[in-house]
């Protein structure tokens, strides 16, 4: 094993030890949900050591991810509710800045090739899909949450936030990012589900199941069709740019269905990709990537944990509405990209920070509910 790799392992372990030491009273403050995800990322590290096809790469990335998990958890323990307020304000201010810059570019330069790639608006970003991801999953939900938290009477702030929401929608349409535009439908769905929690629970489960299974069904269909087509070409449609990646994930799962290839390992890197030049870290679908990396048993557990948790987030109080408004669209967008477990980018930091906040708020709500029920029972006994 190269010395530089050993040094990275030792450095990562020191980071973990340091973060653990600065967390005060963590046993009393960490919820069961947060502890579960710490154990889950630790299990990913163990899986990387035991089963990874590229052990050095997987262990390094799993240690890096675990370091960020502890860092985000320490921030949540230290600041709690304040962290959510800071995040909301930061995203709203960032949304205003991005909107102003994008509007200026559109007014001054129009359809200039400097800011459009193949007809897709990129603004100051290098890629329209990344820009669409930022707007749809983070900036738009933050603006909507900020607008919804205000009183119903019309004020300058509420009118300004409404204009910001419409402006972000216009910019999102200009990006022509299909995944990001589809996420808007999920943001609307989340609003409906938050308002009608009990009557819409079955709808939530059905929509989630459809979104998770849709790429898998399409990939299996195309895999079967390609076996009987000499050309091996995939017909162009709304999913064509991702379908090749989905098929590679299915093929990777078929080769190692039980233990998987390892964390952040691309099974198609040297075998299946051939003429296709895709980013090795981009696998086109998070659930399929998890099944490919960890196998159907452990990967299925990770997928179930994420989606069942999001369903629970829908029961959070209105003051915590930013959590489901961020996490639900993120999981919807993950059907087309795999940034959720890539801690090299700040998108994953924000998402997992929200997940830990949501777990903490859920635990707090349950404790308050138990106290309320106990208090009501005590009052009933006193009246008797």
N, C-alpha and C positions, 0 to 999 in steps of 0.2 A: 504494500500500500504506500503511495507517495507521501513524503513528509508533509507537503502542503495540505493534503487531505486530512492527515492526522491533526495538523495545526488548526484547521477549520473546525474539526470535531471538538477539540479541546476548548477553543474560543467560544463556540456555541454553548457548550456545557457550562462554562464560566458565566455566560450571560444568564442562563437559566438559574444558576445558583444565586447570582446577584439579585435577580428579580424576586426570587423566592424569599430572600432575606429582608428585602425592603417592604414586603407585604405584611402589614401588621394585622393581627387578629383575623387572619384569613379564614380560619375554620368557622368563625361566627358570622362572617359576612358573605361568603360564597354560597350561592344557591346550588341545589342539586343539579339543575340544568347546566350551570357553568362547570361544575365539577365533572359532569358526564362528558362534556366536550374536551376538557383537559385530558381525561382518561382516553378519549377517542383518539386524540392526536398523539398521545403516548403509544397507543396501540398501533398507530400508523408507523411510528418509529420502530417498534418491535417487528412489524410486518416487513419493513424495509430491510432490517438486518437479517431476518430469517428467509425471506422468499424473493427479494428483488432480483430481477435479471441484471440490473446495473446497480449493485449494492452501494458503491461510493456515491453515485449521483443521488440515489433515493435517500440514503441516510443523511447526506448533507442538506438536502431540501427539507426533509422531515424535521431535522434539528432547527433549521432556519424558521420553519413554520411554527414549531413549538415555542421557540423564543418569542415570536410575535404574539402568540396566544397568551403567554404569561404576561407580556408587556401590556396588552390590551386589557387583560383581567386586572392587572394592578392599577391601571388607570380607572377602570370601572369601580374598583373597591375604594379608591382614593377620592373620587369626585361624585359618583352616583348620578343623581338627577341633573346636576349641573353639567355633566358631560353631554347629556342629550340636548340641553338647551344651547350649549356652545356649538354642538354639531349642527343643529337646525339653523342657528344664526349664521354660522360659517357658510353653509350650503346656500342659504338665501343670498348672502352678500356675493358669493362666488357666482351664483346664477345671474345676478344683476350685472356683474362685470362681464361675464361671458356674453350675455344678451346685448349689452351696449357695444362691445367689440364686434360681434357678429353683425349687428344692424349697421354699424358704420361701414364694415366691409361690403355688405350687400348694397348699400346706397352709393358708395364711392366707386366700387369695382364691378358691381353687377355679376355677370357670369364669367368673370376672369378665370383663366385656367390656373392661376396661382392659388386660388381658393376652392376650386372644383376639380375633383378627380373622377373622370368618366361620368360627369354629370352629377356627382354627389358632393354636396357642400361640406367642406372640412373645416372652415373657419381658420383658426390659428393652429389647429391640430393636424397631425400627419395622416390621419385615417378617418374616413367618414363613419365607419362602424364604431370606433372608439369614441368619437365625438357624440354619436347618437346614444351610445351606452351611458356616457356621462350625463347627458340631458335627460334621458328617459328614466333611468334607474335612480339617479341621485338628485339632480337639480329640480326637475319637475315635481316629484313627490314632496320635496322640502318646501317648494313654493305653495303647493296645494295645502299641505299641512299647516303652514304659517297662515294662509288665507282662511282656512276652516277654523282656526283657533280664535279668530277675531269675532267680535259681536256682530249680530246680523245687520245692524244699522250701517248705512253707507258712510264710510270715512275716507279720508285721503289715503290712509294706509291700505285699507281693504281694496279701494279702487286701483291703487298702484300694484298691489299683489295680483289682482285679477288681470291687469294688463300684462304683467310679467308672465303669468300662466299662458295666456294666449300667444304671447311673443315666443315663448319656449316651444309651444306646439307648432308654430309656423317654422321655426328654425329646424325642429325635428323632422318636419315634412321635407324640408330642403335637403336634409342629409340623405334621404331616401334609403335609410337603413331599415330593412324589413323587420328584423328582430326588434329593433327599438320602437318602431311604429306599433308592432303587435303588443309590446309591453304596455302601451297606453290603455289598451282594452283591459289589461289586468289591474291597472290602477283604478279604473272605473269600477271593476268587479269588486275590488277590495272595499271601496266606499260602500257599495251595496251590502256586502257581507258584514261590514262593521255595523251598519244600521239595522240589518235584519239578521242577527246572529243565529237565532234558533231556527227560523223558517228556511234559511238558506244554507244550512250545514250540509245537506245532501248535495246541493248544487256545487258547493266548494269542493267536496270530495270528488265529484264527477269531473269537474273542470280540471282539477289537479291531475287526476288519473289520465285524462285525455291528453294533456300536455306532455306528461312523462312518457306515455306509451306511443304517441304519434310518431316521433322520430324512429323508435325501435321498429314499429310496424312497417314504415316506409322503407327503412334500410333493409329489412328482411325481404320485402317484396322486390327491391331492386337487386339484391344479391341473387335471388332465385332467377330473376329475369336475365341477368348478365351471364349466368351459367349456360343459358340456351341461346345467347346472342353472340355471334362470332366477332362482331365489331367491339363489343364491350363498352359502347358509348351510352352515357346516361342522358335521357331526354331533358332538354332545358325546361325548367319550371321554377316556381317560387323557392323550392328547396334545393335546386340543382347545385348551387355553390357549396352547400354543406353536405349533400348526400354522399359525395365521395368519402368525406371524412367519417360519416356515420357507418358506411359500409366497412371501412378499415377497422373501426372499433368493433363491429360485429365479428369480423374475421379474427381480430386479436382475442376476443372473448372465447371464441370457439377453440383456439389453440391452447389457452390456459384458463379454463372455466372456473377452477376451484381456488387457486392461489393467486392468480393474476400475474402481471409482469412487474409490478412494483410502482411505488409512488413516483409520479412525474416521468415514467418511462414510456416511450413511444414505441409500441411493438412494430409499427409500420415503417419506422425510420430507415431500416436497411432492407426491407423485404417488399412491402406492398406499395410504397409511394411511387417508385419508378420515376416516370416523367413528371409527376405532379410536384410542385415546389411549394409546400405549405410550411408555415412556421411549426417547428417540431413541438412546441409547447401548446399549440392550438389544436384541439381535437374535435371541435365542432359540436360537442354535446357533453355536458357535465355528467349526467347519470350514466351514459355509455362509457365515458372515460373512467369513472369510478369502478364500474364493473370490470373494465379491462385491466385496471391497475391493481385492484384488490381481490378480484374474483367475485363470483355471484353471491357468496355468503357474507363476507365482510363488507364488500361494496354495497350489497343490498341493505345491510344494517346502517351504513352511513347515509344512504339515500332516504331510508325510512325515517331516520333521526331528524334530518333536515326538514322534510316535508310535514311530518307530524308536528314539529315544533312551530312551523309557520302557521299551521292550522290553529294551534293554541294561541299564537300571537293575535289572532283576530278577536280574542276575548279581552284584550287589554283595554283599559279605560281610554277615554278620548284624549286625555292629556299625554298619553303615550302613543298616539296614532301614527307618529312618524316611523315607529318600528315596523309595523306591518306594511306601511306604505313604501318602505325601502326594501325590506327583505323579500316580500312577495314578488314584486317586479324583477328583483335580482334573480330569483329562482326561475322565473319565466324566461328571462334573457339567457339563463344558463343552458337552455335547450339548444342554443346556437353557438355558445362559446364556453370556455373553461377557465375563466379568470377567478372563480370563487375560491379555489385552493392554491392560487398562485400569489404568494405573499411578496413577490418581487414588485408588485404594483400596488398603488395606494387604494384601488377599488376594494381589494380583499380586506384591507385594514378597516375601512369604513364599515363594510358588511359585517365582519365578525365582531367589531365593536358594538354594532347594533344588536347582534344576536346575544352577546353577553348582557347588554343592557336589558333586552327583552326578557331573558331568563330571570334576571334579578327582579324586574317589575312583576313578572308572573308570580314569583315566590312571595313577594310583598303583598300582592293582591290576595293570594290564598290565605296568608296569615291574617290579613284584615278581615276576610270573609269568615274565617273560623272564629275570630274574636266577636264579630257581629252576631253570628249564630249562637255562640255561647252566651252573649249578653242578652239576646232576645229570649233564650230558654230560661235564663235566670230571672228575667222580668216576669215571665209567665208563671214561674214557681212562686214568686213573691206575691203576685196577684191572687193566687189560689189560697 
